[in-house]
Amino acid sequence: MRRAPSRALGLVPHLFVKDVEGALFFYGKAFGAVELFRNVMPDGTVLFVELAVGDTRLLISEEVPQLNALAPGTIGGSPVLLTLETDNPDDLARRAVFAGATVEMPVQEMFFGERYGRVADPHGHQWALTTKREQYTPEDIHARTPPEI
């Protein structure tokens, strides 16, 4: 009997931070995240907290070096950009900055058809805040790309 090939059921980012409670406060205030479930190890270390962010999930865990679960500050930054689609990236960026994020790129209309900006949260994770405005073909995007890019 042949088995059906495996398929992915969803993708859930899992972020490591040095201050779980601070991160939960930030993500709640900035992005409206709501805690769904918390799993704590016997020694009190937060194994993970599952958050709802809009229709998606986000896991937050305490940095645990012996498990190679390292926060961005420990490794000199994060190579990952988390993209959060929203109907109002300007408002979400304002909320994020009010909650402690720093602006890396102001929200603006982009040549690829989105209103897009980037912030860094206080825990070292980078976030793109975006909404689709226009659906361009790859040729349209190529023609609209600024020469400096």
MIVO-211872 format. One line per field, with one value per residue: residue in three letters; residue number from 1; chain; y, x, z of N, C-alpha, C in turn. Coordinates in Angstrom, 2 decimals, padded with zeros to 5 digits, m for minus. Atoms other than C-alpha are relative to their C-alpha. Layout:
aa: ALA,...;
i: NUM,...;
ch: A,...;
nY: Y,...;
nX: X,...;
nZ: Z,...;
caY: Y,...;
caX: X,...;
caZ: Z,...;
cY: Y,...;
cX: X,...;
cZ: Z,...;
***
This chain:
aa: MET,ARG,ARG,ALA,PRO,SER,ARG,ALA,LEU,GLY,LEU,VAL,PRO,HIS,LEU,PHE,VAL,LYS,ASP,VAL,GLU,GLY,ALA,LEU,PHE,PHE,TYR,GLY,LYS,ALA,PHE,GLY,ALA,VAL,GLU,LEU,PHE,ARG,ASN,VAL,MET,PRO,ASP,GLY,THR,VAL,LEU,PHE,VAL,GLU,LEU,ALA,VAL,GLY,ASP,THR,ARG,LEU,LEU,ILE,SER,GLU,GLU,VAL,PRO,GLN,LEU,ASN,ALA,LEU,ALA,PRO,GLY,THR,ILE,GLY,GLY,SER,PRO,VAL,LEU,LEU,THR,LEU,GLU,THR,ASP,ASN,PRO,ASP,ASP,LEU,ALA,ARG,ARG,ALA,VAL,PHE,ALA,GLY,ALA,THR,VAL,GLU,MET,PRO,VAL,GLN,GLU,MET,PHE,PHE,GLY,GLU,ARG,TYR,GLY,ARG,VAL,ALA,ASP,PRO,HIS,GLY,HIS,GLN,TRP,ALA,LEU,THR,THR,LYS,ARG,GLU,GLN,TYR,THR,PRO,GLU,ASP,ILE,HIS,ALA,ARG,THR,PRO,PRO,GLU,ILE;
i: 1,2,3,4,5,6,7,8,9,10,11,12,13,14,15,16,17,18,19,20,21,22,23,24,25,26,27,28,29,30,31,32,33,34,35,36,37,38,39,40,41,42,43,44,45,46,47,48,49,50,51,52,53,54,55,56,57,58,59,60,61,62,63,64,65,66,67,68,69,70,71,72,73,74,75,76,77,78,79,80,81,82,83,84,85,86,87,88,89,90,91,92,93,94,95,96,97,98,99,100,101,102,103,104,105,106,107,108,109,110,111,112,113,114,115,116,117,118,119,120,121,122,123,124,125,126,127,128,129,130,131,132,133,134,135,136,137,138,139,140,141,142,143,144,145,146,147,148,149;
ch: A,A,A,A,A,A,A,A,A,A,A,A,A,A,A,A,A,A,A,A,A,A,A,A,A,A,A,A,A,A,A,A,A,A,A,A,A,A,A,A,A,A,A,A,A,A,A,A,A,A,A,A,A,A,A,A,A,A,A,A,A,A,A,A,A,A,A,A,A,A,A,A,A,A,A,A,A,A,A,A,A,A,A,A,A,A,A,A,A,A,A,A,A,A,A,A,A,A,A,A,A,A,A,A,A,A,A,A,A,A,A,A,A,A,A,A,A,A,A,A,A,A,A,A,A,A,A,A,A,A,A,A,A,A,A,A,A,A,A,A,A,A,A,A,A,A,A,A,A;
nY: m001.18,m001.24,m001.11,m001.32,m000.77,m000.95,m001.39,m000.95,m000.45,m001.40,m000.45,m000.81,m000.49,000.26,m001.00,000.12,m001.32,000.04,m000.48,000.46,m000.87,m001.24,000.29,000.19,m001.33,m000.71,000.57,m000.31,m001.43,m000.41,000.77,000.57,001.43,000.53,001.26,001.15,001.15,m000.18,001.24,m000.36,001.14,000.09,m001.00,m001.32,m000.51,000.02,000.81,m000.83,m000.60,m000.09,m001.23,m000.24,m001.31,000.06,001.37,000.85,000.34,m000.36,000.60,m000.76,000.79,m000.56,000.45,001.12,000.28,001.41,000.62,m000.79,m000.87,m001.27,m001.24,m000.79,m000.72,000.93,000.40,m001.19,m000.42,001.07,000.03,000.28,m001.10,000.47,m000.87,m000.03,m000.65,m000.72,m000.93,m001.35,000.05,m001.27,000.08,001.05,m000.54,m000.97,000.78,000.68,m001.01,m000.39,001.12,000.11,000.37,m001.07,000.03,000.29,m000.56,m000.53,000.56,m000.79,000.73,000.63,000.29,001.34,m000.01,000.10,m001.02,000.87,m000.60,000.98,m000.39,000.99,000.01,m000.18,001.28,000.27,000.61,m000.96,000.20,m000.76,m000.26,m000.21,000.30,m000.01,m001.07,000.33,001.27,m000.23,001.14,m000.16,m000.98,m001.33,m000.28,m000.26,m001.32,m001.01,000.06,m001.14,000.40,000.25,001.31;
nX: 000.84,m000.77,000.43,000.00,m001.18,000.21,000.18,m000.07,001.30,m000.10,m001.32,000.11,m001.30,m000.32,m001.01,m000.67,m000.25,m000.56,001.01,001.28,001.11,m000.14,000.38,001.45,000.58,m000.22,000.79,001.39,000.23,m000.33,000.65,001.26,m000.18,000.74,m000.56,000.90,m000.48,m001.34,m000.62,m001.14,m000.76,000.00,m000.87,000.58,m000.32,001.13,m000.29,000.57,001.32,000.65,000.77,000.76,m000.24,000.96,000.39,m001.19,m000.57,m001.38,m000.53,m001.07,m000.70,m001.15,m001.30,m000.58,m001.24,m000.36,000.81,m000.30,001.16,m000.67,000.66,m000.80,m001.10,m001.08,m000.69,m000.37,001.08,000.81,000.00,001.37,000.95,001.37,000.90,001.33,000.95,001.02,000.74,m000.48,m001.38,m000.37,000.46,m000.76,m001.35,000.11,000.20,m001.26,m000.95,000.50,m000.28,m001.44,m000.74,m000.68,000.29,m001.12,000.42,001.35,001.04,000.14,000.42,m001.18,000.07,000.52,001.45,000.42,m000.36,m000.95,m001.02,m000.65,m000.38,m000.72,000.59,m001.00,m000.66,m000.93,000.64,000.39,001.36,000.52,001.42,000.36,001.31,m000.04,000.78,000.13,m000.62,m000.80,m000.70,m001.45,m000.50,000.36,m000.87,m001.33,000.02,000.20,m001.08,m000.93,m001.33,m000.96,000.24;
nZ: 000.00,000.09,m000.85,000.61,m000.43,m001.09,000.41,m001.11,m000.46,m000.40,m000.40,m001.21,m000.44,m001.41,m000.33,m001.29,m000.59,m001.36,m000.94,000.52,m000.42,000.76,001.39,000.04,m000.13,001.27,001.10,m000.28,000.20,001.37,001.05,m000.46,m000.29,m001.15,m000.48,000.08,m000.76,m000.54,m000.46,m000.84,m000.46,m001.47,m000.63,000.20,001.32,000.92,001.18,001.05,m000.14,001.30,000.16,001.22,000.59,001.10,000.31,m000.04,m001.30,m000.24,m001.23,m000.66,m001.02,m000.70,000.49,m000.75,000.74,000.05,001.06,001.20,000.23,m000.28,000.37,000.94,m000.64,m000.31,001.24,000.77,000.89,000.56,001.46,000.42,000.06,m000.15,000.74,m000.58,000.90,m000.76,000.84,m000.26,m000.50,m000.66,m001.39,m000.68,m000.24,m001.11,m001.22,m000.31,m000.50,m001.32,m000.90,m000.20,001.21,000.73,001.44,000.90,001.29,m000.18,000.87,001.21,001.20,000.61,001.43,000.23,m000.17,m001.39,m000.98,m000.68,m000.86,m000.88,m001.36,m000.82,m001.34,m001.05,m000.28,001.10,001.17,001.03,000.48,001.13,m000.17,001.39,000.57,001.46,000.63,001.42,000.38,001.20,000.59,m000.18,000.97,m000.53,m001.15,000.54,000.63,m001.04,m000.99,000.06,000.48,m001.09,m000.61;
caY: 000.00,003.39,006.29,009.76,012.10,014.26,017.82,020.85,021.91,025.34,027.36,028.82,031.06,030.24,033.15,032.99,035.96,036.76,038.32,036.32,038.54,041.67,040.06,039.04,042.59,044.03,041.62,042.19,045.97,046.26,043.50,042.59,039.17,037.07,034.30,030.90,028.41,028.39,025.45,025.85,023.41,022.15,024.65,027.56,028.10,029.02,026.24,028.16,030.46,030.13,033.43,034.24,037.13,037.74,034.44,033.05,031.61,032.66,030.77,032.62,030.83,031.80,031.66,028.33,028.23,024.55,023.73,026.11,028.21,031.63,035.12,037.60,039.62,036.54,035.76,039.35,039.89,037.88,036.74,036.32,038.89,038.20,039.59,040.60,041.32,043.82,046.07,049.11,048.92,052.60,052.06,048.83,050.56,053.40,050.86,048.94,052.10,053.15,049.68,050.03,049.05,051.07,051.99,050.40,051.59,053.92,052.58,053.74,052.80,050.37,049.63,046.02,047.04,047.02,049.59,048.34,049.25,047.53,047.71,045.96,044.85,045.40,041.72,041.87,040.45,042.27,042.72,043.79,045.37,045.29,045.35,044.56,047.47,046.32,042.96,043.48,040.99,040.24,042.33,045.29,045.01,044.84,047.96,049.80,048.83,051.89,051.85,051.85,048.46;
caX: 000.00,001.39,001.25,000.36,003.36,003.73,002.57,003.19,000.22,001.49,004.54,004.96,007.95,009.65,011.62,014.16,014.50,016.31,013.22,010.05,007.73,009.11,008.66,005.09,004.31,005.85,004.12,000.80,001.09,002.63,000.89,m002.14,m000.69,m002.73,m001.25,m002.85,m000.67,002.43,004.77,007.26,010.04,010.37,013.20,010.94,012.46,009.80,009.96,007.56,004.56,002.16,000.70,m002.05,m001.09,m004.04,m004.82,m001.33,000.68,004.02,006.11,008.33,010.94,013.53,017.12,018.65,022.31,022.77,020.02,021.53,018.35,019.96,018.48,019.61,021.72,023.76,024.59,025.06,021.67,019.08,019.34,015.54,012.95,009.42,006.76,003.47,000.69,m001.86,m004.54,m002.78,001.04,001.29,m000.78,001.03,004.41,003.27,002.08,005.37,007.45,005.26,005.86,009.66,010.57,012.98,012.25,014.63,012.66,009.65,006.39,006.05,004.65,007.04,007.80,006.63,003.04,002.98,002.88,005.86,008.14,010.47,011.00,013.31,011.72,013.46,014.53,016.51,013.96,013.23,009.69,008.39,004.94,003.10,m000.14,m000.65,m001.83,m001.28,m000.52,002.32,003.86,007.58,008.15,006.27,008.31,011.55,010.57,009.62,012.74,014.83,018.29,020.07,018.59;
caZ: 000.00,m001.01,001.38,000.30,000.35,003.43,003.15,005.30,007.38,008.37,009.25,012.74,013.45,016.77,018.25,021.05,023.40,026.63,028.24,027.54,029.59,027.91,024.49,025.28,026.38,023.20,020.79,022.52,022.47,019.00,017.05,019.15,020.02,022.45,024.58,023.87,025.72,027.91,028.53,031.38,032.26,035.89,036.55,035.52,032.08,029.53,026.94,024.72,024.71,021.79,020.62,018.15,015.88,013.61,011.89,012.51,015.37,016.84,019.41,021.89,024.00,026.50,025.31,026.38,025.25,026.16,023.61,021.02,021.33,021.03,020.93,018.24,020.71,021.56,017.92,016.75,015.09,013.24,009.62,009.49,008.43,009.66,007.34,008.90,006.42,007.68,006.31,007.81,008.01,008.97,012.11,012.96,012.58,014.88,017.46,017.21,017.70,020.64,022.14,021.75,018.17,016.05,012.46,009.96,006.91,007.09,005.67,002.08,m001.32,m003.00,m006.63,m006.18,m005.40,m001.61,001.15,003.12,006.01,008.48,012.23,014.67,017.90,021.26,021.28,018.02,015.59,012.31,011.04,007.63,007.89,004.60,002.67,m001.00,m003.13,m006.72,m008.30,m010.76,m013.15,m012.78,m015.91,m014.38,m011.18,m013.17,m015.15,m011.94,m009.95,m009.06,m010.67,m007.28,m006.39;
cY: 001.24,001.06,001.29,000.76,000.95,001.39,000.88,000.48,001.46,000.31,000.94,000.46,m000.23,000.90,m000.25,001.40,m000.19,000.37,m000.36,000.95,001.33,m000.19,m000.15,001.35,000.76,m000.52,000.23,001.45,000.41,m000.68,m000.63,m001.49,m000.38,m001.35,m001.10,m001.12,000.28,m001.34,000.37,m001.27,m000.01,001.05,001.43,000.63,m000.12,m000.77,000.69,000.58,000.09,001.24,m000.06,001.43,000.03,m001.44,m000.98,m000.26,000.41,m000.65,000.87,m000.90,000.79,m000.53,m001.10,m000.41,m001.48,m000.78,000.69,000.83,001.41,001.20,000.80,000.73,m000.88,m000.34,001.19,000.44,m001.21,000.04,m000.16,001.29,m000.59,001.00,m000.14,000.79,000.57,000.90,001.43,m000.02,001.28,m000.03,m001.04,000.46,001.00,m000.73,m000.67,000.98,000.44,m001.08,m000.23,m000.43,001.21,m000.17,m000.29,000.57,000.52,m000.67,000.94,m000.87,m000.53,m000.36,m001.37,m000.12,m000.14,001.30,m000.77,000.82,m001.08,000.62,m001.13,000.06,000.09,m001.27,m000.45,m000.65,001.09,m000.37,000.89,000.12,000.43,m000.25,000.08,001.10,m000.37,m001.35,000.23,m001.31,000.16,001.03,001.43,000.39,000.34,001.42,001.11,000.06,001.19,m000.46,m000.32,m001.36,m001.11;
cX: 000.89,m000.59,000.03,001.23,m000.37,m000.21,000.06,m001.40,000.00,001.42,m000.17,001.40,000.17,001.19,000.57,000.37,000.61,m001.03,m001.38,m001.13,000.05,m000.43,m001.51,m000.72,000.12,m000.91,m001.50,m000.33,000.19,m000.88,m001.32,000.07,m000.72,000.60,m001.06,000.40,001.42,000.49,001.29,000.69,000.02,000.87,m000.52,000.31,m001.22,000.42,m000.56,m001.34,m000.55,m000.89,m000.83,000.32,m000.86,m000.45,001.15,000.46,001.47,000.40,001.14,000.59,001.13,001.28,000.53,001.27,000.35,m000.83,000.23,m001.22,000.43,m000.79,000.91,001.18,001.19,000.81,000.31,m001.05,m000.75,000.05,m001.41,m000.82,m001.39,m000.92,m001.40,m000.90,m001.13,m000.77,000.48,001.42,000.44,m000.38,000.80,001.42,m000.02,m000.15,001.31,001.02,m000.41,000.32,001.50,000.81,000.73,m000.29,001.29,m000.27,m001.43,m000.98,m000.19,m000.52,001.26,m000.25,m000.60,m001.48,m000.50,000.30,000.77,000.95,000.59,000.33,000.81,m000.62,001.09,000.81,000.89,m000.60,m000.49,m001.36,m000.26,m001.50,m000.52,m001.47,000.13,m000.90,m000.34,000.63,000.71,000.60,001.49,000.60,m000.30,000.93,001.41,000.06,m000.10,001.13,000.93,001.39,001.00,m000.20,000.55;
cZ: 000.00,000.90,m000.80,000.47,001.13,m000.57,001.23,000.35,000.43,000.42,001.18,000.39,001.51,000.34,001.39,000.48,001.39,001.06,m000.54,000.37,m000.74,m001.45,m000.12,000.11,m001.32,m001.09,000.21,m000.32,m001.46,m001.04,000.42,000.31,001.29,000.38,m000.03,000.94,000.46,000.51,000.73,000.49,001.53,000.69,m000.18,m001.35,m000.91,m001.25,m001.23,000.46,m001.42,000.00,m001.28,m000.43,m001.27,m000.18,000.10,001.43,000.03,001.32,000.51,001.07,000.60,m000.64,000.93,m000.75,m000.10,m001.03,m001.35,m000.42,000.40,m000.52,m000.94,000.63,000.30,m001.25,m000.90,m000.99,m000.54,m001.52,m000.58,000.02,000.07,m000.70,000.56,m000.94,000.83,m000.94,000.20,000.56,000.69,001.47,000.77,000.30,001.15,001.33,000.41,000.58,001.40,001.04,000.19,m001.21,m000.56,m001.49,m000.76,m001.38,000.18,m000.97,m001.18,m001.14,m000.70,m001.46,m000.30,000.37,001.43,000.75,001.06,000.85,000.90,001.34,000.63,001.38,001.06,000.31,m001.15,m001.22,m000.94,m000.56,m001.21,000.22,m001.36,m000.29,m001.51,m000.52,m001.45,m000.24,m001.33,m000.50,000.31,m000.96,000.47,001.15,m000.48,m000.60,001.04,001.03,m000.14,m000.40,001.11,000.66,m000.87;
***
